[in-house]
Amino acid sequence: MIGGLGLALVTLALGDSGLAQRPPVPRGELRIVDKSFTNWASITFNVMDHLVELDRDGNLVPRLATGWRWLDEQTLEMKLRRGVSFHNGEAFDAEIVKLDWEENTKLKQPHAIGEWLNFKPGSRLVIVDPDTVRFVFPEPDGAALVKVLYMHIANRQFYREFGWGEKHW
């Protein structure tokens, strides 16, 4: 009887739906399965990077940008980090920052925590060179760096396959 029970357990463990079947191991790129709105914060802040971020003391510090300076009250220039690549090998540069800017600003309200994070109409991003961008605002904007903080940086593949907004997530 014990031998029969052992044989039955071994047979179950070796079968296609047996007890020893292991769940598939995640491999490759992130695939969004649950398109719930609550994933916004989890995915964007834990998976995507940003030009600037807050340190433990609440100070803005460089991330994908290496630094910034105000050229005048309406123009913010940022130097971008060199040698950065996305998970798929695509290079990070001013062109990808412009794409992210365009994708984020074309939405009526890209930020769930409030419209105050939207850039004012007429705001634009100008590429100076592959490592430098300028944010040009129609009027002085004291919250500009905080707004840039919430601008998530994604690659072209993200926009081809997912993108932002209700129609995508």
Secondary structure, DSSP 8 states (H G I E B T S, - for coil): -HHHHHHHHHHHHHSTTSTT-------SS-------TTHHHHHHHHTSEESEEE-TTS-EEESSEEEEEEEETTEEEEEE-SS-B-TTS-B-SHHHHHHHHHHHHTSS---TT-GGGS--TT-EEEEEETTEEEEE-SS--TTHHHHHHT-EE--HHHHHHT-SSTTT-
